[in-house]
Each structure stands twice: as C-alpha cells, then as structure tokens.
Amino acid sequence: MKTLYLSDLDGTLLNRKTALTPNTVAILNTLMEQGLCFSIATARSRSSALPVIEGLHLTNPGVFHNGTFLMEPETGTILSSQVFSLEQQMTIHRLLNRYRIPPVCYAFLEGRERLSYRTGEQSVGMEYYLYNRRNDPRMRACGSEEELFDGDIYYFTCIGYKEELLPIYEEVKTLKDFSCIFQQELYRPEYWLEIMPKNASKAYGMQKLKEILHCDRVVVFGDALNDLPMFKAADEAYAVANAAEELKQAATGIIGSNEEDGVADWLLNRLLQG
C-alpha cells in the first residue's frame, strides 16, 4: 500500500525564521532516498516556496497557492491549474470596489507570473507584504484599475484588519463559484483574505496528487485553517503543537511543533516502527 505524506510549509515544516532546520532537511532527504513519497502543500507560489525549501530534494509535484496549481518544483511544469473566468474576475472586482479594499492580483500575463497591485493604496499589512517582496521580479505596480486586472487571474489577496475584511469574507462565502480563506497572518496582527476559484483548495490538490502518484492513502501535516479541508479529506492528519485549535480538533493526533522538527521527527519514528 503506497502512502503519500504531504506537509504544509509556513508554521508546519518551516520554523519561526521561515526556514527548514538542517535536521529536518537531513531526515527528509534520507527518508525520500529510501522511498518515502513526500511533498508539500502550501499557500505559497512555487517562486516563493523554492527559496525556503532549498536543500530539500523534492522529486514529486507540489501543491501551490492553496491548491490553485499542481506543479513540478524543479521545472515549474503545471500539471493542474484553476483560473478565474472573466465573469468571475469582474464579480470580485465589483465586490472589492464596493468595500474599497485594494487586492494583490495574481495572474499570468504575457506568459509570466505577475503579482499586480495599485500604487498609493496600501494598508500597513500590504506595505509590509510589498516591502518583503521588493526584489521579487513578479511584482507589478499599477496606476489604474484596468491595469490591475490584466491577464489570467487565479488568486486575489487582501491584507488588512479583521473588521475590514470580515464582511467581504462573509459575502464571498455565499458565492458558489469561489473558494475563500480568511485567517490571521503568522506573527502579525493583520488578516489575509484569499479568494480562489471554487476547486482551488489543498484538499483538491491533494486528491489530484494522490491520483498522479498512484497512492492508496494520504497522511497530511498542518498548522492553520487553510489546512482544514485537507485534514478532513486525508486518511490521517497531524497538527503541529503550535497549530490553530480548530485544526487540532480535526486532527488524528498532535505532533511536535515547527520549532522542534515535529514533522520530520514524526516521519522518522513512524517509518522506523515499520
């Protein structure tokens, strides 16, 4: 019986410094060399995930952007994707305009992955986000709304305070064509509202990856609410000790924290036990 082991990154496999410890890298690489079927399921894009998993010898496709894309980590080959129709883009456009919330629009534009944002309309959380990505070649400053919504959009991100974004989240939840995640930023007070096509979720990406790799079972690891659909669909689901309480309640068990190499140590002990 072949088992796929699938882990979230931030807050789960990565520590508070947003890094893999040498111990985690060594354990996972050794286990993968011995045949462990392992990969990642993250809210990050492939571009932002690759730098933080440097040294990890992933050979299986990964789930990126909360299930929007299933991609080969090394080559960037897209195996599965979800993008908005023009009508869906306009629905979100009108909604965000009504609440006066400027998004970051993730899109493929002229064959390139671009993250478009309006200049001069940033919240404190958005300024922090943009500053940390100031050297990212995907970033695209726009002077108009028309320019902001260029390309094939597959992801909207809004960053702000809970009371600003909660009404939008409540409204998007009622729309049948969309998937939506609303959760607090790790280690910061702001909240993130992430809007995706309906089938974009870690659970959907997990099932696609299971089919591609011809696995019989899936065991997953996570820490945040965007991992909840994946937890509910997996055969086994383990929350790290630092995970959100709601995720712990949905878990098969609780393992060591992201500061304690929790995922790698659990896998090592599990496989040592046969």
C-alpha positions in Angstrom: 0.0 0.0 0.0 1.6 3.3 -1.1 1.2 6.3 1.1 1.6 10.0 0.2 2.9 12.2 3.0 2.0 15.8 2.4 3.1 18.8 4.6 2.2 22.5 4.8 5.2 24.8 4.9 4.8 28.0 7.0 4.2 27.2 10.6 4.5 23.5 10.0 7.6 22.4 8.2 9.3 25.8 8.4 10.3 27.3 11.8 9.6 30.8 13.1 12.6 32.1 11.0 10.7 30.8 7.9 13.4 28.2 7.3 14.0 24.4 7.3 16.3 23.3 10.1 19.4 21.3 9.0 17.9 18.4 11.0 14.6 18.4 9.1 16.5 18.6 5.7 18.7 15.7 6.6 15.9 13.5 7.9 13.5 14.2 4.9 16.2 13.8 2.3 17.3 10.5 3.8 13.8 9.2 4.0 13.0 10.3 0.4 16.1 8.5 -0.8 14.8 5.4 1.0 11.5 5.6 -0.9 9.3 8.0 1.2 6.6 9.5 -1.1 6.7 13.1 0.3 5.7 16.5 -1.0 4.4 19.9 0.1 1.0 21.7 0.1 1.4 25.4 0.6 -0.3 28.8 0.2 3.0 30.0 -1.4 3.7 30.1 -5.1 6.4 27.9 -6.5 8.6 31.1 -6.8 8.3 31.9 -3.1 8.4 28.3 -1.9 11.7 27.3 -3.7 14.0 29.6 -1.7 12.7 28.4 1.7 13.0 24.7 0.8 16.5 25.0 -0.7 18.4 21.8 0.1 15.3 19.6 0.2 15.4 17.2 -2.7 11.8 17.1 -3.7 11.1 14.9 -6.7 7.3 14.8 -6.5 5.0 17.6 -7.7 3.9 20.1 -5.1 0.5 21.7 -4.3 1.0 25.5 -4.5 -1.3 28.6 -3.9 -3.6 26.6 -1.7 -4.3 24.1 -4.5 -4.6 26.5 -7.4 -1.6 24.8 -9.0 -0.1 21.4 -9.0 3.5 21.9 -10.3 6.8 20.2 -10.7 9.1 22.0 -8.2 12.2 21.9 -10.3 10.9 22.7 -13.8 7.7 24.6 -13.0 5.7 22.4 -15.3 2.0 22.9 -14.4 0.1 19.6 -14.1 -3.2 21.1 -12.9 -4.5 24.6 -12.6 -7.5 26.7 -11.7 -8.1 30.2 -13.1 -11.0 32.7 -12.9 -13.3 33.3 -15.8 -13.7 36.9 -16.9 -17.1 37.0 -15.3 -15.7 35.7 -12.0 -12.9 38.3 -12.1 -15.5 41.1 -12.6 -17.6 39.8 -9.7 -14.6 40.1 -7.3 -13.6 43.4 -8.9 -17.0 44.9 -8.1 -17.1 43.4 -4.6 -13.7 44.8 -3.6 -14.5 48.2 -5.1 -17.7 48.4 -3.1 -15.7 47.8 0.1 -12.8 50.0 -1.1 -10.3 47.2 -0.5 -7.3 47.0 -2.9 -6.1 43.5 -3.7 -3.0 41.9 -5.0 -4.0 40.1 -8.2 -2.0 37.0 -9.1 -2.1 36.4 -12.8 -0.3 35.0 -15.8 0.4 38.0 -18.1 2.2 37.6 -21.4 3.4 34.2 -20.3 4.8 35.4 -17.0 3.5 35.1 -13.4 2.8 38.6 -12.1 1.6 40.0 -8.8 -0.2 43.3 -9.6 -1.1 46.0 -7.0 -2.3 49.6 -7.1 0.3 52.2 -6.1 -0.6 54.5 -3.2 -3.4 52.3 -1.9 -1.6 50.1 0.6 -2.7 49.2 4.2 0.0 48.7 6.8 -0.2 45.0 6.2 0.1 45.4 2.5 3.1 47.7 2.9 4.8 45.0 4.9 4.0 42.4 2.3 5.3 44.6 -0.6 8.5 45.5 1.3 9.3 41.9 1.9 8.9 41.2 -1.8 10.6 44.4 -3.1 13.2 42.3 -5.0 10.6 39.8 -6.4 10.6 40.2 -10.2 6.9 39.1 -10.3 5.8 42.3 -8.5 4.0 44.8 -10.9 2.9 48.3 -9.7 -0.2 49.5 -11.5 -1.5 53.0 -11.9 -5.1 52.1 -12.8 -7.8 49.5 -12.0 -7.8 48.4 -15.6 -4.1 47.6 -15.5 -4.5 45.9 -12.1 -6.9 43.3 -13.6 -4.9 42.4 -16.6 -4.1 38.8 -17.5 -5.5 35.4 -16.5 -6.1 35.9 -12.8 -6.1 32.9 -10.5 -5.8 34.4 -7.0 -6.8 37.6 -5.1 -5.1 38.5 -1.8 -6.3 41.3 0.5 -4.4 42.2 3.6 -5.9 44.3 6.4 -7.5 44.3 9.8 -10.2 41.7 10.7 -13.1 44.2 10.9 -12.3 45.5 7.4 -12.1 42.1 5.7 -14.7 40.1 7.6 -17.7 41.5 5.7 -16.1 40.6 2.4 -15.4 37.1 3.6 -18.9 36.6 4.7 -20.2 37.7 1.3 -17.8 35.6 -0.8 -18.7 32.5 1.2 -22.2 32.8 -0.2 -21.0 32.8 -3.8 -20.9 29.3 -5.4 -18.0 29.9 -7.8 -15.4 30.8 -5.3 -13.2 29.3 -2.6 -12.1 31.7 0.2 -9.7 31.6 3.1 -9.7 34.1 6.0 -7.1 33.9 8.6 -4.6 35.9 10.7 -1.1 36.4 9.4 1.6 34.4 11.2 3.3 36.5 13.8 1.5 39.8 12.8 -1.9 41.4 13.7 -3.2 41.7 10.1 -5.6 39.2 8.5 -5.4 37.8 5.0 -8.4 37.3 2.8 -7.6 34.9 -0.1 -10.0 34.3 -2.9 -9.6 31.5 -5.4 -11.7 29.5 -8.0 -14.1 27.1 -6.4 -11.9 23.9 -6.9 -8.8 25.6 -5.6 -8.0 24.1 -2.2 -5.3 22.0 -0.6 -7.8 19.1 -0.5 -8.4 19.3 -4.2 -4.6 19.5 -4.9 -4.0 16.6 -2.5 -6.5 14.4 -4.3 -5.0 15.2 -7.8 -1.5 14.5 -6.5 -2.7 11.2 -5.0 -4.1 10.2 -8.4 -0.9 11.2 -10.3 1.4 9.3 -7.9 -0.9 6.3 -7.7 -1.1 6.4 -3.9 -3.6 4.5 -1.8 -3.5 6.7 1.2 -2.6 10.3 2.2 -1.2 11.5 5.6 -1.0 15.2 6.0 0.5 17.8 8.4 -0.5 21.4 9.0 -1.0 24.3 11.4 -3.6 26.7 10.0 -7.2 26.9 9.0 -6.3 26.7 5.3 -5.2 23.2 6.0 -8.6 22.2 7.4 -10.1 20.9 4.0 -7.0 18.8 3.5 -7.3 17.4 7.1 -10.9 16.4 6.5 -10.1 14.6 3.2 -6.9 12.8 4.3 -6.7 9.3 5.8 -4.6 10.7 8.7 -4.0 14.3 9.6 -1.5 15.6 12.2 -1.4 19.1 13.6 1.9 20.5 14.9 1.8 21.7 18.6 1.6 25.3 17.5 -1.4 24.8 15.3 -4.7 26.6 15.5 -7.1 25.0 18.0 -9.8 24.2 15.4 -7.2 22.3 13.3 -6.1 20.3 16.4 -9.7 19.3 16.9 -9.9 17.9 13.4 -6.6 16.1 13.7 -5.8 12.4 14.1 -3.1 13.5 16.5 -0.8 16.3 17.7 2.9 16.2 17.0 5.9 18.3 17.9 5.9 22.0 17.0 7.5 23.6 13.9 10.4 24.7 16.3 11.0 21.0 17.2 11.3 19.4 13.8 7.8 18.0 14.5 7.0 16.6 11.0 10.5 15.2 10.3 10.8 13.5 13.7 7.3 12.0 13.4 8.0 10.6 10.0 11.3 9.2 11.1 9.7 7.5 14.1 6.8 6.3 12.1 8.9 4.6 9.4 11.4 3.2 12.0 8.4 1.4 13.6 7.6 -0.1 10.3 
